[in-house]
């Protein structure tokens, strides 16, 4: 999903009941966010009427994408495939610089002040995106355009944390909420012939470690 929440191999997520958060684990070198190969030009999200167009489409205006129709389709897919509540309470989407996302994740502030822009603590991965449960807002990187299944999987991962927050489910620790988010992200990527390990170098062992309650 104190505060802690992908330029990294691990998808960032939220602390369910207060601030931004996600797992923080040490991984190999950062892989690219973009998918290795592009799928067919248009793919319908199973169980919905929403078709995603991939390929060399022009990027829509950042403030208009992801639109509400896509968010509702992702919610419908998630609730059809996982034990998550269907809701019309859509999260807000904002784009931020990598440094400000890092500051929010690790220091609880979007400030540009140098005291908030120290980056990831030693031994922990930088983050790409995060969900702030206090404002119901997903923060995506500035260059996020949803042009590939891998990019969209980042949004899917964060939407899991939004639905977990709406369901008021409080796991043993924030990291424990990562299991479902990673499962959903991996299943999403498999719709397009890929998986977490291929796109983000997140294998089964890493997923287990990321969900351990190792932080006080």
Helices and strands as residue ranges (DSSP letters): E 42-44, E 51-53, G 62-64, H 68-81, E 92-96, H 98-107, G 114-116, E 130-132, E 137-141, H 149-166, G 174-177, H 178-190, H 196-200, H 204-210
